[in-house]
């Protein structure tokens, strides 16, 4: 099963982005597919930075991450729901976040506040708006999400939920990035390392991977000196 480094992909994009920005305005407007892919290439740096930033927040002693095992949005969400500690989330919160993974009612999900939270999660390394939208969502939940009276517990619980949301955003982003690359390139598949990896993931593996999409595209592994991305088979690639 192929594997790739997202940081390597970002470095690959540097020359492409530079060349695109040197084009005339008229030339950039002539191909909307290229325009969209260039936009997503440049956004990839911010997305990765936001994800790494969440991993550096205070998450408490989270065995799913601390032990160095591969993890994903789905595995962390399941862990928070089944956790018997004070960081456990109720079913209403679990289901709301899982819907962002499953996307069965896409139109309804995109109209909800939690979708706005998700969309704000990796738009900027300045977390002000993300935090504001997150608080709006918490207020909407009301009694469906009873909180601990301990500020430290709430802080760690919130940091874990925000990490999960950013992992979900990352999965959606990679999916959209793959589509944008395909739409903007007339050459054969596999020209770009990440794109070749994604095509293998989507087309060859879809017959035997679990049906839940998020958590199957990439897993992450946290170590003391680096963060690693891996494929669905948990074979790791340095980020």
N, C-alpha and C positions, 0 to 999 in steps of 0.2 A: 504494500500500500504506500503511495507517495506521501511525502511530507515536505513542508516548506517553512521558511522563517518569514514572518511578516515584516520584520525589520529589513530583511534582504529585499523584500518587495518594495519597501519605501525607498531604499537606496537605488533600486532599479528605475524608479519613477523620476528621479531627480533630473536627468537629462531630458526626458520627455516633457516634463512640466516647464523646464526652462525654454525648450524649443517652442512649446505652445504659446508661452507668454510673449515670445518675440514675434509672433505672427501679427499681421495687421488686424484691426478690429473687424474689417469686412471678412477676412479669411476665417476668423474664429466664429463668426455668425453663420457662415455657410454650412457648417456641419454641426447640428445640435447634438448628435450622438458623441462626437469627439469632445464637444464642450462639456457635456455631462460627465464623461469619463475623466477629463482633466480636473473638473471640480471635485470629484470623489477621490482622485489621486492625492490632491492637496489636503483634503479633509482627513485622509488616513493617518497623518501624523498626529492630529489632534485626538482622533479616536483612540489611538494606542496610548497617548499620554494620559488621557482621562482614565483609561482602564488601569494603567500602572499606578496612577495616583490613588485610585480606590484600594488597590492592594496594599498601599503604604499607610492607609488610615488604620486607626485602632480597631481591630476586629476581634479582640479577645483571643483566647486560646481555642482556635477553631481547628479541630482535628482534621477536617477534610482538606485544609490547606497546610497546616503546620507539619503534618507527617510527610509532606512531599509527594503525595499521591496526585495523579491527574484529577482535575475537577472541571465542572462546567456549570452554567447557569442552572441547568436542570438538577444536577446532583446536589448543588448547594441549596436550592429551593426545597428539595425533598428533605434534606438534612435539617433545615430550619423548622419544617413542619413536624417532623418526627422527634425533634430534639426535646428531651425532658428537662432541659435547663431553663433558666429564666429568659433566655433569648428566643424561645419557641414562638412561632407565629400561629395565629388561629387559622381555621380553614378558609374564612372569608378572604384573608390576605393571600394565602396560598393560592386559592383559585383565581383571584384577580390577576396575580402575576403569572400563573401558569397559562392563562388565556393569551398572554402576550407571546408565549411560546407556541401554543397550539394554533392560534389564529383561525379558529373555526368560524367565528362570527366577525370577519374582518371589518365590515362596515361599522358594526356596533362598537367594536374595540377602538377603532380610530376616532370615534366621537367622544370617548371617555377621557376623564382627567388623567388617568394613569398612562394613557398613550402620550399625552402631552408631557408628562414627567419623563417617560422613556425617550421621547424625541429631544428633550433638553439635556439629557444625561451626558452626551458626548459632543455637544455642539461647541463647547468652549472649555478650556482648562480653568476658567473662572467659574466656580461652582455656585455663584450667587443665585442665578435664575433657576438652576437645577434644584437647589435647596428650597427656594420659594415654592416651586411647583410641587415638590415633595410634601411640603407642609400643607398645601391646599388639599392634596389627596388624603393625607392623614386626617384632616378636619372633616372631610367628606365621609370617611369611614366611621367616625364617631365611636359609638359603643361596640361596633363590630371588631374593634381593635383595642382591647383593654391594655393599658401600658403599665409597666412597673413604676413605682414611685421613686425608684433610684435613677438619678440622672445618668450615671455611668452605664447602667444597663440599657437605657433608652438610646444613648449615644452609640453603643456597640451594635445594638439591634438595628438601628437606622443605617449604620455603616455597612452592615452585612446586606441589608436589603438593597441599598444603593449599588453595591458591587454586583449583585445579581442582575439588577436592571441594566447596568453597563455591559455585562456579559451578554445579555439578550440583545442589546443594541448592536454590539459587535457582531453577533451572529447575523442579524438582519443586514448590517452594513456590508459584510463580506458577500452575502448573497446578492445584494444590489450591485456591488462592485463587479462581481462576475458577469452579471447581466449587462452592465454598462460597457465592460471590456468587449464582450461578444458583439454588442451593437455597433461599437466604434471601430472594429477591426474586421477587414475582409480576408485577412490571411488565415491560414489553417490553425486549428487549435494547438495550444502548447507553445506558442511563440513566447508567451510570458510564463515564468515559472509558477507563479501563484495561480494563474488562470488554468494551466494544465492540471495543477493539483485539485482545483475546485471542480473541474469537469470530471475527473476521476471520482471525486466524492459524490457528485450529484448523479452521474449517469451509470456508473458501474456498481456503486455501493448501495444504491437506493433499494435494491431487491432484498438485501439481507440486514440492513441497519434498522433499529427500532423506528417506529413511525413518528415519534416526537422529533421535530426538526432541530430545535435548539439543544446544544450539548452534544450533537453528533458531528458538527462541522469541525470544531476545534475543542480540545481540552487544554487546560492550562496546568502548569506545575510550578509551584513557588519554591524557590530555593533561597539560600541566604545571600547569594551574590547575583542572581539573575532570575528572570521569569522566562519560562519556556512554553512555547505553543506546541501542541501535538495534534495529530490526526485522530480520527475516531478509533483507531486501533491502539491509541495511547503511545505510539512511537513519537518521540519528542523531536522538535526542531527549535533551535535557539532563536529567540526573538531579539 
